[in-house]
Amino acid sequence: MSAFTSGRFWLATLERALKTIAQTAVATIAAGPASGLLNLDWGAVASVSALAGVLSVLTSIASEPFGPGDSPALVDETPAP
């Protein structure tokens, strides 16, 4: 069975993408030259963060043939006994 038909694969992919979007937004806000919340270029923050999310999804899709089972990871994330 392909990982692309697995709900677990897509849930993990979505989780990774949302984390990437949040991390990128924080980094973009922190690195920007704005001195206040109202001075931020929110369009740029959203654009850069959305692009990072798309790239995260594409990375998960590209990793599918190499990872274990129906996971978007390249390594086995199963906890050791």
N, C-alpha and C positions, 0 to 999 in steps of 0.2 A: 504494500500500500504506500502510495506517495505521501510524503509529509504535507504536500499542498492540500490534501483533502482532510487533514487532521485539524480538529479544533484546537488541540494543544499547541500545534505549531503556530497557528495564527494568533492565539492568545499570548504566547511567549513573544512573538514578533511585535505585536501591538504594545506589550509592556516595554520592550526594549526601545521601540520608537518613541513612546511617550516620555520615557526617562531621558532619551537623547534630546528631545525637544525641550524639556524643562532645563536640562543642563546647559544647552546652547543658549536659551533665553537668559539664564542667569549670567553666563559668561559674556554675552553680548551687552547686557545692561551694565555689568561691572566694568567692562572694558571701554564703554562709550564715553564720549567727552561731556555728556549732559551733566548738569549740576543739580538737577531736580527731577522729580517724577513727571512733572508736566512738560519738561523740556526734552524728554526722550523721544527718539524717532521710533515710535511703536510699529510703524510699517516695516522698518528695517529689521527690528527685533523679530517680528512675526515672520518675515520673509526668510531670514537666515535660519530661524528655528524650524520652519516648515521644510526647508531644503535639507537640513540635517535629519529630520524625521524620514523624509523620502529616501535619503541615502542609507539610513539604518534599515529600513524595510528591504531595500535592494540588496544590502549586505546579507541580511538573513536569508533571502531567497537564494542568493549565490552560494551561501554556506550549506544549504540543504543537502546536496549530494554527499557532503563530506562528514557531516555531523552524525551523532548517534540517534537512531530511531526517528521520531517525529519532532526533533528539536532544531531550532535555528542556530544552535551553538556549534562551534567547531570541535569542542571537547565535551566529554561526558560530564554532565553536571549532577549526576546521581551521587548523593552523599555516601561516603564509604561506611560499611557496616561497623 
